[in-house]
Amino acid sequence: MTSSPRPTRFSRPRFALLVFLGVYPLVTGLLHLVFPLTDGWTLWQRTLIIVPCVVAAMVWLLIPMVQRVFRSFLNPVIR
């Protein structure tokens, strides 16, 4: 007899924590980079520069990396 794989469940709180840990330094770094270059701009203009960078980094870099590297942490075995 072969043993069936143990069921797992995706943990949204763990995923949220890992995404937070990746997005926070990304946003902070972009703010430090963009603010000196956009002196005199309004907040909405600066945000218009930063948000597309953050979204692209999340969709193509951060989230795929988190899902690949932390697969077992994000999908704990159901007991």
Secondary structure as UniProt FT lines:
FT   HELIX           12..37
FT   TURN            38..40
FT   HELIX           43..57
FT   HELIX           58..62
FT   HELIX           63..69
FT   HELIX           71..74
//
